[in-house]
Amino acid sequence: MKENNKKLAREWFEKAKDDERAVENLLKEKGPFSIICFLCQQMAEKYLKGYLVFKGKAIRKTHDLGEILERCRQIEQDFKNS
């Protein structure tokens, strides 16, 4: 695997972790549900895109979780249970 792929994947995972921390804080404070949902979608998207980059796959500019998840399923069978 290219070192650059690892670095890019790590960056995606770090951004996703930031979203996760924000969600946890908003849940504790009973924050706006719409913002919590938005951040959860963003978090999932970033983790999935990080996985694709880690596997050396190019990522398209899309927010369609179904499409991104399908690409992950083509690589790893465990995503089929998601």
Secondary structure as the mmCIF struct_conf table of DSSP 4:
data_model
#
loop_
_struct_conf.conf_type_id
_struct_conf.id
_struct_conf.beg_label_comp_id
_struct_conf.beg_label_asym_id
_struct_conf.beg_label_seq_id
_struct_conf.end_label_comp_id
_struct_conf.end_label_asym_id
_struct_conf.end_label_seq_id
HELX_RH_AL_P HELX_RH_AL_P1 GLU A 3 LYS A 28
TURN_TY1_P TURN_TY1_P1 GLU A 29 LYS A 30
HELX_RH_AL_P HELX_RH_AL_P2 PHE A 33 PHE A 54
TURN_TY1_P TURN_TY1_P2 LYS A 55 GLY A 56
BEND BEND1 LYS A 61 LYS A 61
HELX_RH_AL_P HELX_RH_AL_P3 LEU A 65 ILE A 75
HELX_RH_3T_P HELX_RH_3T_P1 GLN A 77 ASN A 81
#
